[in-house]
Amino acid sequence: MPGFEPTTRTRNLGRLAAEAFDLLVVGGGITGAGVAREAALRGLTVGLVEARDFASGTSSRSSKLIHGGLRYLEQGEIALVREAATERKVLRRIAPHLTDTALMLVPVYGRTSAGVYKLRVGLSLFDKLAAVDAGERHRILSRTDALAAEPRLNADRLQGAAVYPEYVTDDARLVLDTLKAAHHAGAVVVNHAQVVGLGGRGAERRLEVRDAFSDATFTARARVVVNAAGPWVDAVRRLDVEAPGPVLHLTKGIHLVFRAEDLPVRHCVVMRARDRRPLFTVPRGPYVYVGTTDTSYEGALEEPAVTAEDAEYLFDTLARSFSDLHLTSGHVVGAWAGLRPLVHEEGRSPSEISRKDEIAVSPSSLITIAGGKLTTYRRMAERVVEAALPLLHRTAPAGRSESEPLAGGNLAADSVTAGLVPAEIRARLRAVHGSDAGEVCALAEDLASWEPLAADVPLSAAEVRHAVRREMACTLADVLERRSRLALFATERACAVAPKVAALVGAELGWSAERRDAEVAAFARQCEARLGWRGVTSPVACVAALGTRA
């Protein structure tokens, strides 16, 4: 299924300036992407603008888990648990390539087995609420079986464990495939286009939009505007003086990445930090990532930093949870930090704030949505569209978003042929692109197109070209951080190949040497911000200092 060519972005900018839309969505994260797809599938005319790149904020920096929300059961959020569990099944159906089964293991500690009994009761209730299939229901492990399943678990006062399945996803690619599906349903979508003004009211809202690359501004028109800007929700809301809305409480969550041989876990182990917050280890191919923190945040929104204090919180939890690991900062190969745009609840700590979404509608027809969870994004989109229909004075047919596959989600239509593509590459392409993997294969110019750009770097020239030609990647970070996840999982390796990737992207987009050097330097500074807390000189720091000359 063709995606976003560079000409698509140019054409869509022209359409946004020339046409009037029923709905114009501000924000290209998972919430905005879901709204655009839902509205387009229901016959509305839809535009979407994203100030940076698709999924460049919260939606590329989550824990990447599609889960039923077991921990919210403890907080009495029954409706949220039921909805999350239902949507987990929906995502498995519409995006099978982006929902890999991940076995969660919850160890239970204490002086008696009472904790095991309590967990058994909770999981039985969860299975019932979530209508979990028989083959996916939880299992209770004895102490001996728990240690056999995870030999490095801290055995002190271990009473047993529970195991149950959830899903792990690639959050940025989930956004991208949702937007591709919206595009094919008729939505007009652009990235790197910031809303800088909002006027008009009633039947026509006017948005002033600036193209990040030409610096040109134009006016887009819509009957209803949806503010789905995540951490930037308040900034967009302030452009409309009449707009009410929830007060955001931003919290920061960081993740650290280790090689699997350094952190040899077999499951997504649910750990407990000293403050009792649950944290996860998540095996992902050759890596294991660990997260996440949950601390109030008031800094810059674009690139929240990983601090030594953040990292120590995770290292301390790992040391308490596993025996004989001896991990140090030097074992960290990747890291990321993201912001949660939660709805403020007076007197509650970050971990206690509900993950429910909240919708507010202004007299001037600005719909603002905040809060919510990655897992429930599709239902959030349905609620936003239902809120928009009365403002449009119209009805729409029932949605089909719960059954219509996302881009790449029709695995029965496997379009990957052998050709020039090595077998191991074909397998990786299927895992990343699903049924759209054949698109990437079609861009192979010769066998050299599939050579890794460097040792231990699962990225080829053909894949870089595909990101630009078919996925609207416009910058070096668009390719290395979101179309490929190399910048998150192997930060130093991403920085090492950045000059090569910049040369490929620059050749596709006609960059000057100065633009290419600036892209590499900016990307390196971003990576250094993620690993700088280690306090050691790294290849990232060298590239940041020297640009493409490193």
C-alpha positions, -999 to 999 in steps of 0.1 A, spaced: 0 0 0 17 32 -11 25 57 17 36 93 18 59 103 -11 77 137 -9 53 149 -37 24 139 -14 35 163 13 39 191 -13 5 183 -28 -11 181 6 3 215 17 -14 230 -14 -47 212 -6 -47 224 30 -44 260 17 -70 256 -11 -98 234 4 -121 236 34 -125 206 57 -151 193 81 -123 185 106 -88 197 109 -66 178 134 -37 196 151 -12 169 162 3 139 145 8 116 175 -13 85 181 -44 104 192 -44 128 162 -37 99 139 -66 79 153 -90 108 150 -79 115 113 -85 78 104 -118 75 123 -132 107 108 -121 98 72 -135 63 75 -168 78 85 -170 101 54 -158 134 68 -133 156 50 -102 156 72 -69 175 73 -41 169 98 -10 190 106 19 181 128 44 207 139 74 184 139 74 148 127 46 123 131 50 106 166 79 129 175 66 135 210 50 111 235 39 86 208 74 74 200 87 74 235 63 51 254 70 18 270 56 3 237 32 -20 255 -3 -27 244 -18 -39 276 -51 -44 294 -42 -22 323 -40 -47 351 -25 -22 375 -55 1 370 -76 -26 386 -59 -19 419 -70 17 415 -106 7 409 -107 19 373 -129 -10 361 -142 8 330 -107 17 319 -95 -19 324 -124 -33 304 -119 -8 275 -81 -13 274 -86 -51 273 -111 -48 245 -89 -25 225 -60 -48 229 -79 -74 210 -89 -48 183 -53 -38 177 -43 -74 174 -69 -77 147 -61 -46 127 -23 -44 132 -11 -80 137 24 -70 125 27 -45 154 13 -66 182 39 -92 192 30 -114 222 50 -105 253 47 -127 284 45 -107 316 59 -122 348 48 -107 381 69 -120 410 53 -120 445 74 -114 476 65 -116 513 67 -137 544 36 -157 535 18 -167 503 -10 -143 509 3 -121 481 1 -149 456 -35 -155 466 -43 -118 462 -27 -117 428 -46 -149 417 -79 -132 426 -70 -100 408 -59 -118 376 -90 -140 377 -111 -108 378 -90 -93 350 -95 -124 329 -133 -122 334 -135 -84 327 -113 -87 297 -130 -118 283 -96 -133 279 -95 -163 256 -88 -197 273 -53 -200 258 -43 -166 271 -54 -168 307 -29 -163 335 -9 -190 352 4 -191 387 39 -203 393 54 -218 424 86 -203 438 106 -231 422 89 -226 388 93 -188 390 130 -192 395 132 -217 366 114 -192 344 136 -163 354 168 -177 371 182 -143 380 151 -132 400 159 -121 435 150 -152 455 148 -136 489 113 -140 503 100 -149 467 67 -168 472 58 -174 435 48 -155 404 21 -151 378 25 -151 340 0 -137 315 3 -124 279 2 -88 267 15 -72 235 46 -52 227 45 -27 197 65 -2 178 47 29 189 61 53 162 53 28 134 18 23 149 12 60 144 27 60 109 5 30 98 -26 46 113 -18 78 93 -12 59 62 -46 43 66 -61 77 72 -44 89 40 -59 61 20 -93 69 35 -90 104 22 -73 124 49 -49 152 39 -19 148 62 14 168 65 43 168 90 66 197 99 38 222 96 31 242 127 -2 260 136 8 295 146 -26 312 147 -62 302 152 -91 325 143 -127 325 130 -156 308 146 -189 292 138 -190 276 103 -154 283 95 -123 282 116 -91 296 101 -57 283 111 -24 299 102 1 272 94 39 276 88 58 251 67 90 244 86 112 241 55 101 270 33 90 292 63 60 301 42 26 305 60 -8 298 46 -44 297 59 -62 264 64 -100 263 68 -122 239 87 -156 238 104 -142 220 135 -107 220 148 -94 191 170 -66 199 194 -47 166 198 -13 181 204 -3 159 234 21 179 257 15 209 235 -23 209 241 -22 239 263 -1 259 238 -26 252 210 -55 259 234 -41 293 242 -44 303 205 -82 302 211 -91 326 239 -126 310 243 -113 275 246 -118 257 279 -99 225 286 -84 202 311 -53 215 329 -23 193 320 0 176 344 30 166 325 51 137 338 83 124 324 92 88 319 126 75 308 138 41 295 173 26 294 183 0 269 208 -29 275 221 -57 254 203 -89 261 235 -106 271 240 -80 298 204 -81 311 194 -118 304 157 -118 311 132 -139 293 100 -121 302 85 -87 307 92 -88 344 71 -65 365 94 -50 391 86 -28 421 107 3 428 113 15 463 83 38 460 62 7 450 57 20 414 57 -9 389 85 -10 363 91 -34 334 119 -52 317 110 -57 280 130 -81 259 131 -69 223 153 -89 199 190 -83 208 180 -57 234 162 -54 267 148 -20 277 138 -10 312 113 16 323 97 38 333 100 67 357 70 89 365 80 123 377 64 158 374 79 178 346 81 215 338 110 219 313 113 222 275 88 200 257 108 192 226 136 170 240 133 161 277 166 150 291 175 117 308 192 126 341 216 107 363 188 107 390 164 92 365 188 65 356 197 57 392 160 50 399 160 23 373 194 9 382 183 7 419 151 -12 409 171 -36 387 195 -43 416 166 -50 440 149 -73 415 177 -94 401 208 -111 415 244 -109 402 238 -84 373 265 -58 382 251 -34 356 268 0 352 261 31 331 286 17 306 262 -11 298 235 13 286 234 13 247 203 34 242 179 56 261 148 78 256 126 102 276 90 111 269 62 132 284 28 120 295 1 147 289 -21 137 319 -52 155 331 -43 172 364 -60 158 396 -54 179 427 -35 162 454 -25 131 434 10 120 427 20 114 390 16 76 394 -19 81 410 -33 103 382 -59 85 361 -50 76 325 -85 83 313 -89 108 285 -109 140 288 -126 160 260 -135 197 262 -154 217 235 -152 255 232 -179 278 220 -158 284 189 -158 247 180 -123 238 192 -123 202 205 -94 195 229 -85 160 240 -60 152 267 -49 122 287 -56 87 276 -35 56 268 -17 43 238 -38 11 240 -72 29 239 -64 55 211 -90 41 187 -118 45 212 -106 80 221 -108 88 184 -144 75 182 -154 98 211 -138 128 195 -156 122 162 -189 117 181 -183 151 198 -176 167 164 -207 155 146 -232 178 164 -209 208 157 -210 198 121 -248 195 122 -246 161 106 -246 124 112 -222 98 99 -223 61 93 -211 38 120 -174 35 121 -155 5 108 -121 13 124 -123 -17 147 -122 -41 117 -104 -22 89 -67 -32 89 -41 -5 93 -15 -1 66 6 -32 66 -21 -51 86 -34 -74 59 -9 -102 65 -28 -125 41 -15 -103 13 22 -111 17 39 -92 -11 75 -100 -2 93 -118 -30 128 -131 -29 145 -112 -56 176 -93 -44 165 -94 -8 184 -117 16 162 -140 37 171 -124 71 162 -90 56 129 -103 43 120 -115 78 129 -82 94 109 -63 67 78 -84 74 82 -77 112 85 -39 106 62 -33 76 38 -62 76 20 -67 43 36 -35 30 71 -50 31 70 -55 -6 72 -17 -11 106 -17 5 118 -46 -16 108 -28 -48 133 -1 -41 163 -24 -42 187 -11 -69 212 -40 -64 224 -64 -38 245 -37 -22 213 -18 -13 207 -43 14 241 -43 30 239 -30 66 253 6 68 277 -6 96 283 -36 117 255 -44 142 232 -18 124 200 -33 111 194 -6 85 202 -6 48 203 21 21 171 7 6 153 11 38 165 47 42 154 55 7 120 39 14 116 61 45 120 92 24 102 81 -8 72 64 8 70 75 45 74 113 43 106 113 63 120 148 59 150 150 84 178 127 96 160 122 129 128 113 111 147 83 96 169 73 125 145 78 154 110 71 141 110 53 107 139 32 121 142 30 159 180 29 159 184 61 177 165 48 207 178 12 209 214 18 199 220 55 203 258 55 198 255 32 167 229 55 153 252 85 158 281 66 141 261 60 109 244 94 109 267 109 83 260 80 59 223 82 64 224 120 60 241 115 27 214 92 15 186 114 27 203 145 13 206 129 -21 169 121 -21 158 156 -9 185 177 -26 202 189 6 232 212 4 264 202 22 256 228 49 222 214 54 236 178 56 262 189 82 236 207 103 213 177 103 241 154 116 252 179 142 216 184 155 210 147 156 242 141 175 233 168 201 200 151 206 216 117 212 242 132 235 214 146 256 202 111 261 235 96 271 253 126 286 243 116 321 268 87 319 296 112 323 319 95 298 332 106 264 314 87 237 312 85 199 280 105 202 299 134 219 326 133 192 301 135 164 282 163 182 314 182 183 328 175 149 296 172 127 301 150 97 339 152 100 337 126 129 
